[in-house]
Amino acid sequence: MDDSTARMLVAEMMILAGELAARYGQAHSLPIPYRYQPQPELPPDEELLAVPAGPARACAVRRCMPRSEMGLTPGRHAGLGLELYTQVTSPIRRYTDLLAHFQIKAHLQGEPLPFTAQEIQDIVMCLGTAVKEASTVERQTNRYWGLEYLRRNPDEVWEALMLRWLREDSNLGLILLEDLGLELAMRFGRSVAIGDRLEVKVTHCDPRSDVINFQEMIFEAAQ
């Protein structure tokens, strides 16, 4: 889905709402679930700039980014570039957003907070495990159905981009199927470089075993 100006505006407003809620929570010492992300250890600029701009460079940066964490102590969110942040824009979808709503709303109305700091901490710890498990299932499900789609379209030729090496000594790299947004492993039969574009076709795919093989399609230019 394209990032239209309207979508970008909504996304930025959601981030702003999270920042303002976090600042309000800190200013009034409210026990709410804060989101923070440690500063990544990026490679030197010359090394990063040597990677072609676009998905390949974004992949290199993404590998350096630590996971965001949640707790009662506010901290800097490196990925967003914010000193304080919490999530409050999806209370129907995320229970931690709803917790923040309960706490902030009660404080604004001058009522006792519905949850103590210890209760919030216990809930966050419990939810953390559930969220990790749900994320794993979601990732596996998306991959399975991505592979199933490829299995059902064996004659399709896909535009691919070489993202990074998995095992360069074995010519095993990670490619991005740009039309599908899928990142999959491929063993190359020739010398390639990060950022190279190529056309590939599925030669074998077994979603249940999580196995897929590609063949590069090389078309000779018309004489």
C-alpha positions as CSV (number, residue, x, y, z in Angstrom):
1,M,0.0,0.0,0.0
2,D,1.4,3.4,-1.0
3,D,2.2,5.9,1.7
4,S,-0.1,8.8,0.6
5,T,0.2,12.2,2.2
6,A,-3.0,11.5,4.2
7,R,-1.7,8.2,5.5
8,M,1.6,9.8,6.5
9,L,-0.2,12.6,8.3
10,V,-2.4,10.1,10.3
11,A,0.7,8.1,11.2
12,E,2.6,11.2,12.4
13,M,-0.5,12.3,14.4
14,M,-0.6,8.9,16.1
15,I,3.0,9.2,17.1
16,L,2.4,12.7,18.4
17,A,-0.5,11.5,20.5
18,G,1.8,8.8,22.0
19,E,4.4,11.4,22.8
20,L,2.0,13.8,24.4
21,A,0.4,11.0,26.5
22,A,3.9,9.9,27.7
23,R,4.8,13.5,28.6
24,Y,1.5,13.8,30.5
25,G,2.1,10.6,32.3
26,Q,5.7,11.5,33.3
27,A,4.7,15.0,34.4
28,H,2.1,13.6,36.8
29,S,4.0,10.4,37.8
30,L,1.3,8.2,36.4
31,P,2.0,4.4,36.2
32,I,1.4,3.7,32.5
33,P,3.1,1.4,30.1
34,Y,5.9,3.4,28.4
35,R,7.5,2.2,25.1
36,Y,11.3,2.7,24.7
37,Q,14.0,1.5,22.4
38,P,17.7,1.4,23.1
39,Q,20.1,3.3,20.8
40,P,21.3,1.0,18.0
41,E,24.9,0.4,17.3
42,L,25.1,1.3,13.6
43,P,28.1,0.5,11.4
44,P,30.4,3.4,10.3
45,D,28.9,5.9,7.8
46,E,31.3,4.8,5.1
47,E,30.3,1.2,5.5
48,L,26.6,2.0,5.6
49,L,26.8,4.4,2.6
50,A,28.5,1.6,0.6
51,V,25.2,-0.3,0.7
52,P,22.9,0.8,-2.2
53,A,20.2,3.2,-1.0
54,G,16.7,1.7,-0.7
55,P,15.6,-1.7,0.7
56,A,19.1,-3.1,0.9
57,R,20.4,-0.2,3.1
58,A,17.1,-0.2,5.1
59,C,17.7,-3.9,5.8
60,A,21.3,-3.2,7.0
61,V,20.0,-0.6,9.4
62,R,17.1,-2.8,10.6
63,R,19.5,-5.5,11.6
64,C,21.2,-3.1,14.0
65,M,17.9,-2.0,15.6
66,P,17.2,-3.5,19.1
67,R,13.7,-4.5,20.0
68,S,11.5,-1.9,21.6
69,E,10.6,-2.6,25.2
70,M,7.8,-1.8,27.6
71,G,7.9,-0.7,31.2
72,L,6.8,1.8,33.8
73,T,10.0,3.8,33.6
74,P,9.9,6.3,30.6
75,G,12.9,6.2,28.3
76,R,14.1,7.3,24.9
77,H,12.7,5.6,21.8
78,A,15.6,5.6,19.4
79,G,13.6,4.4,16.4
80,L,11.1,7.3,16.7
81,G,13.7,9.9,17.9
82,L,11.6,10.7,20.9
83,E,12.6,11.2,24.5
84,L,9.3,9.8,25.7
85,Y,6.7,7.6,24.1
86,T,3.7,5.4,24.9
87,Q,1.0,3.8,22.7
88,V,-2.5,5.1,23.1
89,T,-4.1,5.2,19.7
90,S,-5.4,1.6,19.5
91,P,-7.2,0.8,22.8
92,I,-9.5,-1.6,21.0
93,R,-6.6,-3.6,19.6
94,R,-3.9,-3.3,22.3
95,Y,-4.7,-3.8,25.9
96,T,-1.8,-1.7,27.0
97,D,-3.2,1.3,25.1
98,L,-6.5,0.8,27.1
99,L,-4.5,0.7,30.4
100,A,-3.0,4.1,29.5
101,H,-6.5,5.4,28.7
102,F,-7.8,4.2,32.1
103,Q,-5.0,5.8,34.0
104,I,-4.9,9.2,32.2
105,K,-8.7,9.5,32.1
106,A,-9.0,8.9,35.8
107,H,-6.3,11.5,36.5
108,L,-8.0,14.1,34.3
109,Q,-11.3,13.5,36.1
110,G,-9.7,13.7,39.5
111,E,-10.5,10.1,40.4
112,P,-8.3,7.5,42.0
113,L,-6.2,5.6,39.5
114,P,-7.8,2.2,38.7
115,F,-4.4,0.4,38.7
116,T,-1.4,0.6,41.0
117,A,2.1,0.6,39.6
118,Q,2.6,-3.0,40.7
119,E,-0.6,-4.1,39.0
120,I,0.4,-2.3,35.8
121,Q,3.9,-4.0,36.0
122,D,2.4,-7.4,36.5
123,I,0.0,-7.0,33.5
124,V,2.8,-5.7,31.3
125,M,5.0,-8.7,32.1
126,C,2.1,-11.1,31.4
127,L,1.2,-9.4,28.2
128,G,4.9,-9.3,27.1
129,T,5.0,-13.1,26.8
130,A,1.6,-13.2,25.0
131,V,2.6,-10.5,22.6
132,K,5.8,-12.3,21.7
133,E,4.0,-15.5,21.1
134,A,1.3,-13.8,19.0
135,S,4.1,-12.0,16.9
136,T,5.8,-15.3,16.3
137,V,2.5,-16.9,15.2
138,E,1.7,-13.9,13.0
139,R,5.1,-14.0,11.4
140,Q,4.9,-17.8,10.7
141,T,1.4,-17.5,9.3
142,N,2.4,-14.7,7.0
143,R,5.4,-16.7,5.8
144,Y,3.3,-19.8,5.3
145,W,0.7,-18.1,3.1
146,G,3.4,-16.2,1.2
147,L,5.0,-19.5,0.3
148,E,1.7,-21.1,-0.5
149,Y,1.0,-18.2,-2.9
150,L,4.3,-18.8,-4.6
151,R,3.6,-22.5,-4.8
152,R,0.3,-21.9,-6.5
153,N,2.1,-19.6,-9.1
154,P,5.0,-21.7,-10.3
155,D,5.2,-20.1,-13.7
156,E,5.4,-16.6,-12.5
157,V,8.7,-14.7,-12.9
158,W,9.4,-12.4,-9.9
159,E,11.4,-9.2,-9.7
160,A,13.9,-9.7,-6.8
161,L,16.4,-7.5,-5.0
162,M,19.5,-8.9,-3.3
163,L,19.3,-7.6,0.3
164,R,22.3,-9.2,2.1
165,W,24.4,-12.3,2.4
166,L,23.4,-15.1,4.8
167,R,26.4,-17.2,4.0
168,E,28.5,-15.6,1.3
169,D,31.0,-18.5,1.1
170,S,28.0,-20.7,0.0
171,N,26.4,-18.1,-2.3
172,L,23.4,-18.0,0.0
173,G,21.7,-14.6,0.2
174,L,18.5,-12.9,1.2
175,I,16.3,-11.6,-1.6
176,L,13.2,-9.4,-1.5
177,L,10.3,-10.2,-3.8
178,E,9.3,-6.6,-4.2
179,D,5.8,-7.3,-5.5
180,L,4.9,-9.4,-2.5
181,G,7.2,-7.8,0.2
182,L,8.6,-11.3,1.0
183,E,12.2,-11.8,2.2
184,L,13.4,-15.2,1.3
185,A,16.7,-17.1,1.1
186,M,18.2,-17.9,-2.3
187,R,21.4,-19.7,-3.4
188,F,22.9,-18.0,-6.4
189,G,24.5,-19.7,-9.3
190,R,26.7,-16.7,-10.2
191,S,28.5,-13.8,-8.6
192,V,26.0,-11.1,-7.3
193,A,26.3,-8.0,-5.2
194,I,24.1,-6.5,-2.6
195,G,21.5,-4.3,-4.3
196,D,21.5,-6.2,-7.5
197,R,18.2,-6.7,-9.2
198,L,17.3,-10.1,-10.8
199,E,14.4,-12.1,-12.1
200,V,13.6,-15.4,-10.4
201,K,11.3,-18.3,-10.7
202,V,10.2,-20.8,-8.0
203,T,11.6,-24.3,-8.8
204,H,10.4,-26.0,-5.6
205,C,8.1,-24.9,-2.7
206,D,6.8,-26.7,0.3
207,P,5.1,-24.4,2.7
208,R,4.5,-27.1,5.3
209,S,8.3,-27.8,5.5
210,D,9.1,-24.1,5.1
211,V,11.3,-24.9,2.0
212,I,11.5,-22.8,-1.1
213,N,14.1,-22.9,-4.0
214,F,14.5,-20.3,-6.7
215,Q,16.2,-20.2,-10.1
216,E,17.4,-17.0,-11.7
217,M,15.9,-16.3,-15.1
218,I,18.5,-14.9,-17.5
219,F,17.1,-13.5,-20.7
220,E,19.4,-12.8,-23.6
221,A,19.0,-9.4,-25.2
222,A,17.4,-9.5,-28.7
223,Q,20.0,-9.3,-31.5
